[in-house]
C-alpha cells in the first residue's frame, strides 16, 4: 500500500509538472475557439506523457473503425481520473468535455472549463439548460462531446456501473448524433478516483470502444430506450471483462 500511495503522488506530480510546462501553450490556444483543436492536441500529449512518466499506458480495442470526421457523443464509464486522459487520447477530432461545475474553479481544470469544456450544475435547471444548449451548438459545429453518463465517480469500491443520466441521450436524438459507448473494466485497478485513498500502480488501462449507435431513426420518445441500450452494452462488457480477469 505504501508503494501504491507513493506512485499515486508521483502521478499527481507528473500531471502538475506537465501542466506547468505546457501552460503557455494551453493559455494561448484557449484564447479563441478556432484554436481549440490545437488545444486538444496539447491535452492529448499531456495525457500521454504524464501517464507514461509513471508507467501508465492506454490500450483501445475498437469494435469497428471510427470515422472521426463526424461528431459523436462519447459515453465512457467513469472510475478514475485516468479516464479523462484516455478520452483526450481516444478522440482524434476536435472535442470537449461536459463535467460538474466545480471543475470551473479547479487549479488545473479551470482553464479548460472556462474555455473549451462545458461546466454544468445539475442541481440548477437553468445551468443544465445553458450547458446542453452550448453542447448542442458545439455538436452542430462538428465538435464531439465527451460526457460521463453516470454523472461522476461513485463512492462505491470496487466500482459498479451507476444509473445513467438522460441528458446525453436526449441530445443525441434531438441532433441525430451517433453515440459511442466506451467501457473499461480495469482502469480503477490501476488508479481509482484520484488515487489518494487506495494509491495507484503502473499498468495498461484497457478500453473497449463499442461501435457507434446511430440515432437518425429515433424520436425523443426513444431516449430512455437508448439510455438503457448503452447501459446494457457497457455493463455486459464490464461484467464479461471482470469475469475473465477473475479467472485469469
C-alpha positions in Angstrom: 0.0 0.0 0.0 2.9 2.4 0.7 4.3 1.9 -2.7 0.9 2.5 -4.3 0.5 5.7 -2.3 4.0 6.9 -3.4 3.1 6.0 -7.0 -0.2 8.0 -6.8 1.6 11.1 -5.6 4.2 10.6 -8.4 1.4 10.6 -10.9 -0.1 13.8 -9.4 3.4 15.5 -9.6 3.7 14.3 -13.2 0.4 15.7 -14.2 1.1 19.0 -12.4 4.6 19.3 -13.9 3.3 18.7 -17.4 0.6 21.3 -16.9 3.2 23.9 -15.7 5.4 23.2 -18.7 2.6 23.3 -21.2 0.7 26.1 -19.6 1.8 28.8 -22.1 0.5 26.7 -24.9 -2.7 25.9 -23.1 -3.3 29.6 -22.4 -2.5 30.8 -25.9 -4.7 28.1 -27.7 -7.6 28.6 -25.2 -8.0 32.3 -26.0 -10.0 31.7 -29.2 -12.4 29.0 -30.3 -10.7 28.5 -33.6 -7.6 27.4 -31.7 -9.4 24.7 -29.6 -8.5 22.0 -32.0 -4.8 22.6 -31.3 -5.5 23.0 -27.6 -6.9 19.5 -27.6 -3.8 18.2 -29.4 -1.7 19.5 -26.5 -4.1 17.9 -24.0 -3.6 14.6 -25.8 0.2 15.0 -25.5 -0.1 16.0 -21.8 -2.3 12.9 -21.0 0.1 10.5 -22.8 3.3 11.9 -21.4 2.2 12.5 -17.8 0.8 8.9 -17.6 3.8 7.3 -19.4 6.2 9.0 -17.0 4.9 6.8 -14.1 4.4 3.7 -16.3 0.7 4.0 -17.1 -0.3 3.4 -20.7 -3.6 3.1 -22.6 -4.9 0.5 -25.0 -8.0 0.8 -27.1 -9.9 -2.1 -28.6 -12.3 -1.0 -31.4 -15.4 -2.9 -32.2 -15.2 -1.2 -35.6 -13.1 1.6 -37.1 -14.3 5.1 -36.1 -14.8 7.8 -38.7 -13.5 10.8 -36.7 -14.6 13.3 -39.4 -18.1 13.1 -37.8 -19.1 14.4 -34.4 -20.1 12.0 -31.7 -21.4 11.9 -28.2 -18.8 9.7 -26.4 -20.1 8.0 -23.3 -17.5 6.2 -21.1 -17.9 4.7 -17.7 -16.1 6.7 -15.0 -14.0 5.1 -12.3 -10.7 7.1 -12.4 -9.1 10.4 -13.2 -7.2 8.4 -15.9 -10.5 8.3 -17.9 -10.1 11.9 -18.7 -6.6 11.5 -20.2 -7.8 8.3 -22.0 -10.7 10.2 -23.7 -8.3 13.0 -24.8 -6.1 10.4 -26.4 -9.0 8.4 -27.9 -10.8 11.2 -29.7 -8.8 12.2 -32.8 -11.0 15.1 -33.7 -12.0 18.4 -32.0 -13.8 17.6 -28.8 -15.0 19.0 -25.4 -16.0 17.6 -22.1 -19.1 18.2 -20.1 -18.5 18.0 -16.4 -19.5 19.2 -12.9 -19.4 23.0 -12.5 -16.9 22.8 -9.6 -14.2 22.0 -12.2 -14.6 25.5 -13.5 -12.7 26.7 -10.4 -10.1 23.9 -10.3 -6.5 24.8 -10.3 -5.8 22.6 -13.4 -9.2 22.1 -14.8 -10.4 25.7 -14.5 -8.6 26.9 -17.7 -10.3 24.2 -19.8 -13.8 24.5 -18.2 -13.8 28.3 -18.7 -13.0 27.9 -22.4 -13.2 24.6 -24.4 -15.2 22.5 -22.0 -18.7 22.8 -20.6 -19.4 23.1 -16.9 -22.9 22.1 -15.6 -24.6 22.4 -12.3 -27.1 19.5 -12.3 -28.9 20.9 -9.3 -29.8 24.0 -11.3 -32.3 23.6 -14.2 -31.1 26.9 -15.7 -27.4 25.8 -15.6 -28.4 22.4 -17.2 -30.3 24.2 -19.9 -27.5 26.5 -20.7 -24.9 23.7 -20.7 -26.9 21.5 -23.0 -27.6 24.4 -25.3 -23.9 25.1 -25.5 -23.3 21.4 -26.1 -25.9 21.4 -28.9 -24.1 24.4 -30.6 -20.7 22.6 -30.4 -22.1 19.4 -31.8 -23.7 21.3 -34.7 -20.3 22.8 -35.4 -18.8 19.3 -35.7 -17.2 19.1 -32.2 -17.6 15.8 -30.4 -18.9 15.8 -26.8 -17.4 13.6 -24.1 -19.8 13.1 -21.2 -19.7 10.5 -18.4 -23.3 9.4 -18.3 -23.1 8.2 -14.6 -22.5 11.9 -13.7 -19.3 11.3 -11.8 -17.3 8.6 -10.0 -19.2 6.6 -7.5 -18.1 6.3 -3.9 -18.6 2.6 -4.1 -15.4 0.5 -4.1 -14.9 -1.7 -6.1 -16.8 0.5 -8.5 -20.1 -0.6 -10.1 -21.8 1.0 -13.1 -24.2 3.6 -11.8 -27.6 4.5 -13.5 -27.2 6.9 -16.4 -28.5 10.4 -16.7 -30.9 11.0 -19.6 -29.4 14.3 -20.9 -26.8 12.9 -23.4 -29.3 10.5 -25.0 -32.0 13.1 -25.5 -29.4 15.4 -27.0 -28.1 12.7 -29.3 -31.6 12.0 -30.6 -32.5 15.7 -31.0 -29.4 16.4 -33.1 -29.3 12.9 -34.8 -25.7 12.4 -33.4 -24.3 8.9 -33.0 -23.4 7.7 -29.5 -20.2 5.8 -28.9 -20.2 3.7 -25.6 -16.7 3.2 -24.2 -16.1 0.8 -21.3 -13.1 0.0 -19.2 -13.1 -2.8 -16.6 -9.6 -2.4 -15.2 -8.7 1.3 -15.0 -9.9 1.5 -11.4 -7.4 -1.2 -10.5 -4.6 1.0 -11.8 -5.9 4.2 -10.2 -9.3 4.5 -8.6 -10.8 8.0 -8.4 -7.9 10.4 -7.7 -5.7 7.6 -6.4 -5.3 9.3 -3.0 -7.2 6.7 -1.0 -6.0 3.4 -2.5 -2.9 4.5 -4.4 -2.0 3.6 -7.9 0.3 1.4 -9.9 1.9 1.1 -13.3 -0.1 -0.8 -15.9 -2.1 -0.7 -19.1 -5.5 0.8 -18.9 -7.7 -1.1 -21.4 -10.7 0.5 -23.1 -13.3 -1.1 -25.3 -14.7 1.3 -27.9 -18.0 0.0 -29.0 -19.5 0.6 -32.4 -21.4 3.9 -32.8 -25.2 3.7 -32.2 -27.0 5.7 -34.9 -29.9 7.9 -33.7 -31.2 9.4 -37.0 -34.2 6.9 -36.9 -35.1 7.6 -33.3 -37.6 10.0 -31.8 -37.3 11.8 -28.5 -39.7 9.1 -27.0 -36.8 6.6 -27.5 -34.4 8.4 -25.2 -35.0 6.1 -22.3 -34.6 3.0 -24.5 -31.3 4.4 -26.0 -30.0 5.1 -22.5 -30.8 1.6 -21.4 -29.3 0.1 -24.6 -26.0 2.0 -23.9 -26.0 0.9 -20.3 -26.6 -2.8 -21.2 -23.8 -2.7 -23.8 -21.3 -1.3 -21.3 -22.5 -3.3 -18.3 -22.3 -6.6 -20.2 -18.8 -5.8 -21.3 -17.7 -4.8 -17.8 -19.2 -8.0 -16.3 -17.5 -10.1 -19.0 -14.1 -8.5 -18.6 -14.4 -8.7 -14.9 -15.2 -12.4 -15.1 -12.2 -13.0 -17.4 -9.9 -11.1 -15.1 -11.1 -13.2 -12.1 -10.5 -16.5 -14.0 -7.0 -15.3 -15.0 
